[in-house]
């Protein structure tokens, strides 16, 4: 009886993960290793608001202030990479994502977003490398893995 309940619970968790991936637009700040206090910086909050408003230059300005005070803030570097990527500045995006991943190689958002940047620059191999990393990080799946997997599939379909 307990095995049946366990399997039902496991199925529920898996379905919840898949559904949340479908509903979420992962903004890539999922860095479970950093305490929530990192986001208490008002510049961080302003940067996130700028990201939501698609005001990439303002977002970069805010997140530069954050990393100036906290050079180990992987979330801020990840958002900087996101803003650079949205502006089409892939060299700067890769640099910012690289900083985030140097701080925390298991940062889900940075692995997803750098994978998407690699797809935008035509580097499927590198994108798949980050997809595999997310597969390792996300034991029972996560939104970042699902989103990058979908982007990789779309990239491959467009190549055919």
N, C-alpha and C positions, 0 to 999 in steps of 0.2 A: 504494500500500500504506500509506504513512504517513497518508494522508487517512482511510482506513478506521480505523486505530488511533486517530487523533485524534478521530474521530466517536464511537468506542466509549468513549474516555476522557471526552469531553464528556457523553455519555449517562449514564455512571456517576456523574459529578459531579452532574448534574441529579437523577438518581434518589436519590442519597444525600441531597441537600438536601431533597427532598420527603419521604423517609422520616424524616429527622431531625425535620422539622416535625411529622410525625404522632406521633412518639414523645415528643417533648419537650413539657413544659409550660413554655413560655418564661417564665422568671422575670424577663425584661426587663432584665437588667444587661448586655446585650451592647453594650458601648461600646468598640469596637476602638481608639479613639483614646487611651485612657488606659492607662498601664502597670499591670500586675498589682499593683504595689506599693501602689496605692490601697487595695486590700482588706486590707492588712496591719494596719490599725487594728483592735484587739480589739473596739471598739464596732461596727465594720462587721460583723465576724463574728457578734457577739451579735445585731445587727439581722437578719441573714440567718437565724439560728437562730429568732428570734422570728417572722419571716415564715413559715418552714417550719412552725412550731407554730401559726400563725394567731393569734398573740398581738399584735394590731395596736398596742395602746398601748405595749407594750414595744419593738416595732420602731420606732415613732416616736421614743421616747425615745432609743434607741441611735443612730438616724440623725441626730437633731438634734445629738447630741454630735459625730458625724462632721463634719457641715457646719459646726459651730461652729469646729472646728479646720481644716477644709478646705472653704471656701465654694465651691470650684470642682469639687466631686465630683458629677458628673452622675449617677453610679450611685446615690449616697445619696439625692439628690433624687428620682430615679425610684422607688426603693423607698418613700420617704415618700409619694409620690403613690399608689403601689399600696396601701399600708396605709390611707391616707385613703379611697380608693375602696372598699376592702373594708368599711370602716366606714360607707359611705354618705355621707361628707362630700365631695361632689363639688367644692364651691368650693375647699376646701383641696387636693384632689387636682389640680385644674387648675392651681392656683398652684405646687405642687411640680413637676408635669410641665413647666410653663412655665419654671421655674428650670433644670431639667435640659436643656431644649431651648435655652435662652438660652446655656448653657455649651457645649453640643454639639448643633447642629441636626440632625445625622445620627445621633443616638443611637437605635438601632433599638428598644430596649426602651421608651423614653419615647414614641416615635412610635406604637408598637403600643398601649401602655396608655392614652395620651391618646385614641387612636381608640376604644378600648373604652369609655372614660368618656363620650365624646361619644355613643356608641350608647346607653348607659344613660340619658342625659339626652335622648334623642330627636333628636340633631343628626346625621343621616346625612351631610349635606353636609360637615361638619367631619371626620367619621370618614373619609370617602372622600378628603378632602384629605391626611390622614396616611397612608392606604393608598397614594396616589399617591407620596407622599414615600418611603415604604418601597420602592416599586417602583423608584424612581430609585436609592436607596441600595443595594439588594440586586440587583446586576447579574445574578447567576445564581440568584436566589431566596434566601430565608432563612426561618427558622422564624417570625420576627415578622411578616413579610409574609403568610405562609400562614395564621397564626392570625387576624390581623385580617381578611384576605379572607374567611375562613370565618365570622367573627362578623358581618361586613357582609352576607354572603349570608343568614345566619340571620335577621338583623334585617329584611331586605327580604322574606323569605319570611313572616315573622310579620305583616308589614304587609298582605299580600295576603289 
